[in-house]
C-alpha cells in the first residue's frame, strides 16, 4: 500500500462500529449500509483484507430483506439504492454469493416510474426508458442507474434486457455538448449543465457497453474539467470515469493527495467520499480493475 494513503485508511477504519459490524458515515455516527459498502470497497482496493471487512459484509447480508433489497434504514424501506453498492461489496466473497445473487435479482425486477415521451413534456428526456431510481416507485435517474449497471456488468448480466434498456436510457440523458447531470437534459427548452461526478459515473458504467464514439464528447468534457476540481465526489468519479476509457491523467495521484490533505482545512470527508478517493487512488485502470 502507498504509505501516503495509510493515515487516510486509518481514519476510515476508525469509523468501524464493532458492536454493529458496519461503518458510520462520520466519526461518532451510527451505522449506514452505503458507508459500509464503500468502506469495504476502499479497504479491499488497498489490500486491507481484515476480519473487519468480513464483518461489514456480514452486516450487509444481515440487513438484506426477503426480496433481496438493502435499504438505507429500517425506517426507509423504499430507499433501496444501497442494494447495488452491496452487490459490489460482496464481489469475490464466497460466503455471500447467495446474498449477491438475491440482490441482483431484486435489481432486475425493480424499476422506477415511467411515462410516455411527448413533445408537450416539460423535460427533454425520454421518460419511457427504464433505469433505476433512488427511491422505489419514483423516476429513474442517472446515478442510481449507473451504479446498478456497474453491478450488473460485474455479475455477468451485461447482455440482459434491463441492462440494454438502461444503456439506452443513459445515452438518452447524455447532454448534446457532452456529459451528464442528475438526469434531465432540457427543461422548458433550455439545455441544462453537466456535472463532473455524474459524467464520471456514467462513463464508468457504459464502458464495454457502448462504442467510444458515442461518449467522445463526454470524455472531452471530463478531460477539460476534472483537473480544476479537488472536491472528493467530482474528482473521484471524474478520474474513475476517465480511467475506465484509458484516459487517466498523469497527475491524478497528486490531485487525489491534494484533495485528501484538504481535510485538515475543511473537515473530514464522509465515509463514502473518503472511500471513493481511496478507490480512485488504488485503481489507475478504473473501478473494474479492483472489483
Residue pairs with C-beta under 8 A, 6 or more apart in sequence:
1 9
1 46
1 47
1 48
2 281
4 257
5 46
5 260
5 278
5 281
5 282
8 260
8 274
8 277
8 278
9 42
9 43
9 46
9 48
9 278
11 268
11 274
12 23
12 39
12 42
12 43
12 271
12 274
12 275
12 278
13 43
13 48
13 52
14 27
15 23
15 24
15 25
15 26
15 27
15 29
15 35
15 39
15 271
16 22
16 23
16 39
16 52
16 56
17 23
17 24
17 30
17 31
18 55
20 30
20 31
20 59
21 55
21 56
21 58
21 59
21 62
22 31
22 32
22 33
22 35
22 36
22 55
22 56
22 59
22 60
23 31
23 32
23 35
23 36
23 38
23 39
23 56
23 271
24 30
24 31
24 32
24 35
24 271
25 32
25 34
25 35
25 270
25 271
25 272
26 268
26 270
26 271
27 268
31 59
32 72
32 271
33 59
33 60
33 63
33 70
33 71
33 72
33 82
33 85
33 86
34 72
34 81
34 82
34 85
34 272
35 270
35 271
35 272
35 275
36 56
36 59
36 60
36 89
37 60
37 82
37 85
37 86
37 88
37 89
38 85
38 271
38 272
38 275
38 276
39 56
39 271
39 275
40 53
40 56
40 57
40 60
40 89
41 88
41 89
41 275
41 279
41 290
41 291
42 274
42 275
42 276
42 278
42 279
42 282
43 49
43 50
43 52
43 53
44 53
44 290
45 278
45 279
45 282
45 283
45 290
46 278
46 282
54 93
54 95
56 89
57 89
57 90
57 93
57 95
57 96
58 95
60 70
60 86
60 89
60 90
60 96
60 99
61 90
61 96
61 99
63 70
63 71
64 70
64 86
64 99
64 102
64 103
65 71
65 77
67 106
67 109
68 83
68 102
68 103
68 104
68 105
68 106
68 107
69 77
69 80
69 83
69 103
69 106
69 110
70 80
70 82
70 83
70 85
70 86
70 103
71 77
71 78
71 79
71 80
71 82
72 79
72 80
72 81
72 82
73 79
77 136
78 135
78 136
78 137
79 134
79 135
79 136
80 106
80 110
80 135
80 136
81 132
81 133
81 134
81 135
81 144
81 147
83 103
83 106
83 107
84 103
84 107
84 132
84 144
84 147
84 148
84 150
84 151
85 147
85 151
86 99
86 100
86 103
87 100
87 103
87 104
87 107
87 151
87 154
87 155
88 150
88 151
88 154
88 291
90 96
90 97
90 99
90 100
90 103
91 100
91 154
91 155
91 291
92 291
93 100
100 155
103 151
104 151
104 152
104 155
104 157
107 132
107 148
107 151
107 152
107 162
108 152
108 157
108 160
108 162
110 132
110 136
111 130
111 131
111 132
111 133
111 140
111 162
112 130
112 131
112 132
112 133
112 137
112 138
112 139
112 140
112 141
113 133
113 137
113 138
113 139
114 127
114 128
114 129
114 130
114 139
114 140
115 127
115 128
116 127
116 128
117 126
117 127
117 128
121 127
122 187
122 188
123 184
123 185
123 186
123 187
124 184
124 185
124 186
124 187
124 189
124 191
125 172
125 173
125 183
125 184
125 185
125 186
126 169
126 172
127 139
129 140
129 165
129 168
129 169
129 172
130 140
130 162
130 165
130 166
130 169
131 140
131 141
131 142
131 144
131 145
131 148
131 165
131 166
131 169
131 170
132 140
132 141
132 144
132 145
132 147
132 148
132 166
133 139
133 140
133 141
133 144
134 141
134 143
134 144
139 183
140 169
140 183
141 182
141 183
142 170
142 173
142 180
142 181
142 182
142 183
142 198
142 201
142 202
143 182
143 183
143 198
143 201
145 166
145 169
145 170
145 205
146 170
146 198
146 201
146 202
146 204
146 205
146 206
147 201
147 205
148 166
149 163
149 166
149 167
149 170
149 205
149 206
149 209
150 204
150 205
150 287
152 158
152 160
152 162
152 163
153 163
153 205
153 208
153 209
153 288
154 288
154 291
157 163
158 208
158 209
163 209
167 206
167 209
167 210
170 180
170 202
170 205
170 206
171 206
171 210
171 214
172 185
173 180
173 183
173 184
173 185
173 202
174 180
174 185
174 202
174 215
174 217
174 218
175 181
175 185
175 191
175 192
175 193
175 194
176 185
176 191
177 191
177 194
177 217
177 221
178 194
178 199
178 216
178 217
178 218
178 219
178 220
178 221
179 194
179 195
179 196
179 198
179 199
179 217
179 218
179 221
179 222
180 194
180 195
180 198
180 199
180 201
180 202
180 218
181 192
181 193
181 194
181 195
181 198
182 195
182 198
184 192
185 191
185 192
186 192
194 218
194 221
195 234
196 222
196 225
196 226
196 229
196 234
196 235
196 237
196 238
197 233
197 234
197 236
197 237
197 238
198 237
199 218
199 221
199 222
199 237
199 238
199 241
200 222
200 226
200 234
200 236
200 237
200 238
200 239
200 240
200 241
200 242
201 237
201 240
201 241
202 218
202 241
203 215
203 218
203 219
203 222
203 241
203 242
203 244
203 245
204 237
204 240
204 241
204 244
204 286
204 287
206 214
206 215
207 244
207 245
207 286
207 288
212 219
212 245
215 245
219 242
219 245
219 247
222 238
222 241
222 242
223 242
223 247
223 249
225 238
226 234
226 235
226 238
226 239
226 242
226 249
227 249
227 251
227 255
229 235
229 238
230 255
230 258
230 259
230 262
231 259
232 259
232 269
232 273
232 274
232 276
232 277
233 273
233 276
235 255
235 256
235 259
235 277
235 280
236 256
236 273
236 276
236 277
236 279
236 280
237 276
237 280
239 248
239 249
239 252
239 255
239 256
239 280
240 279
240 280
240 283
240 286
240 287
242 248
242 249
243 280
243 283
243 284
243 285
243 286
243 287
244 286
244 287
244 288
245 286
248 284
248 285
248 286
249 255
252 280
252 284
253 281
256 277
256 280
256 281
259 277
260 274
260 277
263 269
268 274
269 277
279 287
279 290
282 290
283 289
283 290
